[in-house]
Amino acid sequence: MTFNGTWKVDRNDNYEKFMEQMGINVVKRKMAEHDNLKITIEQNGDKFHIKESSTFRTKDIDFTLGVPFDYSLADGTEVSVSFPKSCRSTRSQTSGYMGDGGRHVKG
C-alpha cells in the first residue's frame, strides 16, 4: 500500500484533552488549534520522506519502516518513533519524554 500524496488534517477529535493529558500548557494547546497541518508523503518501498507544513513550522522527515528514529514535536518535545513493517493498522509506536511535565510515555 502506498501513501503517496498530500494530506490535510480534517479534524482533531479530543485533541486539546489529549495535549492536556500529555502535559502541554494551555498557550501551546491554543496555538495547536490553529496549526493547519498539511503532510506530503513520498513512499518508496519501506522508505518514507514526509514533509510537514503548518502555520508554525515546516519539517522534513526521512525514515524506514521498522527502524526507530528521533522526532521533535512542534513544542520541542523529543520522542523516539518506530513504524512496524507489517501491521493491520496505521498505529505507530512512540517512546519519549513528552509535554512540559517531562513524563515518559510509550504508546
N, C-alpha and C positions, 0 to 999 in steps of 0.2 A: 504494500500500500504506500502511496506517495502522498505527501502533504504539501507539495509544491504549490505556491500561490501566496496571495496577500490576504491576511485575516484581520478583521477589526472586532474588538470586543463589542458584543451585542448587549450584554447586561452583566451585572455583578451582584447576584443574589447574596445577601448577608455578608457582603464584602467588608463593610465597616465593622460589624461584630467580629468577623474573623481577624481583622487587623487589631482590634482592641484586645482580643484574647492573646494575640502574639506580642502584646506589649508596646505597640506602636502608638505614639502620643497623638492627641486629638488634632493638632495642627497638621501633622503628616497625613492623618486619615482624611481630613477635609480636602487637602490638596489632591489626594489619590482619587477622590470622587470625580475630578475633572481632568483625568490623565489622558483620555482619548487615545488609548494604546492601539497601535497597528503593528502587526507582526508579518514579516515576509519570510517564508520558509523555502529553502532550496535543499532538496534531499537527493543524494547520490549514493544508493545502496544503504549502508549503515552510517554514512557520514551526513551531518546536517550543518548548514550555515543558516543562522537566524539573525535577522535584523529587527530589533525592537525600536519603534519610533513612537514617541509620545510628546505631550506638551512639555515635559521636563527634561527629557534626555533621549539620545539615540545611542544604541549599543549593538555591537556585532558579537555574535556568539558562534563558536565552532565546537562541535562535539561529535563523538562516535558512540553509537548505541552500546550499552554495557560497560562503558568506561566512565568512571566518576570524573567530574570536573567541578571547579570552583566557580561560583557565580555571585555577583554583587547585586543585591536588591536595590531598588530606587532610593531607599533610605540609607544605603551604605552597609546594610547588614550582609555579612558574608555567609554563604551556605555552600555545602557540597551537594551536587546533584548527580543522579545516575538514572538513565532511562534504560530499562531492560531490553535485550534484543528481541525477545518474544514474550508477548503477554496478550491477554484478551481485553485489556482496557488501555487507555492512554494515560493512566496514572503514573506519576514519577515517584522516585524515592529521593527524599531530601534529608539532609542532616546538617545541623549547624547551630550557631548561636543567632537567635532571631529577636528582633524588637529591641526597644530601649532598655528592657529589663535584663537582656543578655541571657535569656533562658535557652537551654539546649533542647532542641526538638528533633524528632525523627518522624517522618511521615511517608 
